[in-house]
Amino acid sequence: MTRQQDRDPEGRRLPVKLDTTSNGEFAPVPLAPEHHYANRLASEWADKNARRCGVSRREFLVSACGAASTLMAMNSAYAAVGKSGGFFALAPEADLDQGVAEASLEGGEFIFDVQGHFVNPNGDWLKQLPASRRPLSWSPKAGCVLADQPGARSYLRCLGPDEFIKDVFKDSDTDMIVLSFVPSRRDAEPLTIEEAAATAEIVERMDGTHRMLLHGRVNPNQAGDLDGMDELAERYPIAAWKTYTQWGPNGKGYFLDEDIGLAFIEKARKLGVKNIAIHKGLPFSGYPYRYSLCDDIGRVARQYPDVNFLVYHSGLVPGQPEGPYNAARNEGIDSLIRTVLENDVANANVYAELGSTWRLLMRDPNSAAHGLGKLLKYVGENNVLWGTDSIWYGSPQDQIQAFRTFQIAEALREQHGYPEITAQIRAGVFGRNAMKPYGISEAEMRLRTRDDRVARERLAYREQPNPHFRTYGPKTNEEFLNLRQWGG
């Protein structure tokens, strides 16, 4: 068996992962009939095209043609049910011609993912759990060779930093990433800032290119978090503060324009870290939905023009389709757009982030067209940020390939004034837009990453790539509830 085959010997996993996986912050959304049809069609086409190309099924799926063929199957399945508001723009021969497929699926953009996650397999959070509990044991990734080592929870090593780095920097085109956090009690964090910093140092040792930035998690409605900001800023190179307005230790969230939220913003300004990443949308089960709304975003953005507000998930509600902007709706992405327009902060200091949002929109080309179109039109073409929420969705390469090829149908662009998704817009979303709030020079980063160890290892690895095409997050309600028990 070759190295290229040992992750999936029979080539049964598709390179574009269309499944029910959640990031653990929302219940898995079931697949619709067109999704099952798309997966079935993509599998059938993989068999046929592999034979026509004279290669094994696994070899075909690992190639650019395999990804192109899968996206083309999704186009066909969506069109069959009348969902044609958007599509993956690929040449007809991309499923068989490697050069044509690469021309569409490979790009020279600098990809800066502003939301990444991983789970520390040796963290103190495990001490809070009964010995009988086996968190994340349902994850398909929790079955690598490291799981055979001694220890009741040795399987968690399969979800640690080494695998994270492989997924992000070898199996995808990601150049840089921000390591973020999930909401949790201070004594039960599945990833602490110390552990995140240690992972960042692993990347830094690969020639010190600063490919990974760190968030500092702050929930000001939790005792100790506001006071802890001073130590975080002093000890670690915090690039932004991450907060969850709909989370709280007593089942109640908060708003940024309340006293406690304003105290948080003032503290961030005082410490000189003026990027605040706010989870909005993806409502938490058991928490009031009003804290997921974006009403407070525009108000504080107008009040604090020197602070950047990065709205994670852009307000999206999983399972609810996105249509044209409707100010009366005030739900989903419309909630973010309404607060931006009402407070006149479009193209200013409010940024819409796509972690989990793009992966959910990929399942519905009509929602994808409206969702992306609205954000680009109203929040601003320079204010939409790339994020993937990976580790939960495995390697983000399929999200990258889908976004590189997605186009809003001309009829919708004309009807609603959405922009055509050009190469310039893609490059902005993929990385250029985030460089402004994070104070990063694209030219400098390209120079520093051009021939560092990460780049060299990636180049050598891709001579014989070995992606697993798996997702890690919960796929059923039972798995989701299991994850939530230790998540907060």
HELIX and SHEET records of a PDB file:
HELIX    1   1 PRO A   33  CYS A   53  1                                  21    
HELIX    2   2 ARG A   57  VAL A   62  1                                   6    
HELIX    3   3 ALA A   64  ALA A   80  1                                  17    
HELIX    4   4 PRO A   92  ASP A   95  5                                   4    
HELIX    5   5 GLN A   98  LEU A  105  1                                   8    
HELIX    6   6 ASP A  124  GLN A  128  5                                   5    
HELIX    7   7 VAL A  145  ASP A  148  5                                   4    
HELIX    8   8 SER A  154  LEU A  159  5                                   6    
HELIX    9   9 PRO A  161  ILE A  165  1                                   5    
HELIX   10  10 LYS A  166  LYS A  170  3                                   5    
HELIX   11  11 ILE A  193  GLU A  204  1                                  12    
HELIX   12  12 ASP A  225  ARG A  235  1                                  11    
HELIX   13  13 ASP A  259  LEU A  271  1                                  13    
HELIX   14  14 TYR A  289  SER A  292  5                                   4    
HELIX   15  15 ASP A  295  GLN A  303  1                                   9    
HELIX   16  16 HIS A  313  GLY A  315  5                                   3    
HELIX   17  17 GLY A  332  GLU A  342  1                                  11    
HELIX   18  18 THR A  357  LEU A  361  1                                   5    
HELIX   19  19 PRO A  365  LYS A  374  1                                  10    
HELIX   20  20 LEU A  375  VAL A  379  3                                   5    
HELIX   21  21 GLN A  397  THR A  405  1                                   9    
HELIX   22  22 GLU A  410  HIS A  416  1                                   7    
HELIX   23  23 ALA A  423  ALA A  427  1                                   5    
HELIX   24  24 GLY A  428  ARG A  432  3                                   5    
HELIX   25  25 ASN A  433  TYR A  438  1                                   6    
HELIX   26  26 GLU A  442  THR A  449  1                                   8    
HELIX   27  27 ARG A  453  TYR A  461  1                                   9    
HELIX   28  28 ASN A  477  GLY A  487  1                                  11    
SHEET    1   A 2 GLY A  86  PHE A  88  0                                        
SHEET    2   A 2 PHE A 406  ILE A 408 -1                                        
SHEET    1   B 8 PHE A 112  GLY A 116  0                                        
SHEET    2   B 8 MET A 176  LEU A 179  1                                        
SHEET    3   B 8 MET A 212  ARG A 217  1                                        
SHEET    4   B 8 ILE A 238  TYR A 244  1                                        
SHEET    5   B 8 ASN A 275  HIS A 279  1                                        
SHEET    6   B 8 ASN A 308  TYR A 312  1                                        
SHEET    7   B 8 VAL A 350  GLU A 353  1                                        
SHEET    8   B 8 VAL A 384  LEU A 385  1                                        
END                                                                             
